[in-house]
Amino acid sequence: MEEDPRGEGWAGIDDVETDVVEIEAKLDKLVKLCSGMIEAGRAYVSANKLFVNGIKDLSQQCKKEEMIS
């Protein structure tokens, strides 16, 4: 008996292809979210460095003032 190309075997392949497409879409979304997190982390590090430098500048200014120190 030959297998009909439109028979049961092909339906299974269609299901697998659908699953693969869904997984690929979810992985793409996850990669985009990860990229967004990386960019947010870089922005945080940059802002944190600026904040720390601002505190250092303020502490240097306070050392010059006798009333504050």
ZAMARGU-4260 file (C-alpha; in steps of 0.2 Angstrom, whole numbers, plus 5000, padded with zeros to 4 digits):
<rodrens>
0) 5000/5000/5000 | 5007/5017/4995 | 5004/5032/5007 | 4993/5045/5000 | 5002/5062/5000
5) 4987/5070/5007 | 4984/5057/5020 | 4988/5055/5038 | 5007/5056/5037 | 5006/5074/5029
10) 4995/5080/5042 | 5008/5076/5055 | 5021/5086/5045 | 5009/5101/5044 | 5007/5100/5063
15) 5026/5100/5066 | 5029/5114/5054 | 5015/5125/5063 | 5024/5121/5080 | 5041/5126/5072
20) 5034/5142/5066 | 5026/5146/5083 | 5043/5142/5092 | 5052/5153/5080 | 5041/5168/5083
25) 5042/5165/5102 | 5061/5164/5101 | 5062/5180/5090 | 5051/5189/5103 | 5063/5183/5117
30) 5078/5189/5107 | 5070/5206/5105 | 5066/5207/5124 | 5084/5202/5128 | 5091/5215/5117
35) 5080/5228/5125 | 5086/5222/5142 | 5104/5224/5137 | 5101/5242/5131 | 5092/5246/5147
40) 5107/5239/5157 | 5119/5250/5147 | 5108/5265/5150 | 5108/5261/5168 | 5127/5259/5169
45) 5129/5276/5160 | 5117/5285/5172 | 5125/5277/5187 | 5142/5283/5182 | 5136/5300/5180
50) 5127/5300/5197 | 5143/5293/5206 | 5153/5307/5197 | 5141/5320/5203 | 5142/5314/5221
55) 5161/5314/5220 | 5160/5332/5213 | 5149/5337/5227 | 5160/5329/5241 | 5175/5338/5234
60) 5165/5355/5235 | 5160/5350/5253 | 5178/5348/5258 | 5182/5366/5252 | 5168/5373/5264
65) 5173/5374/5282 | 5155/5375/5288 | 5150/5359/5280 | 5166/5349/5284
</rodrens>
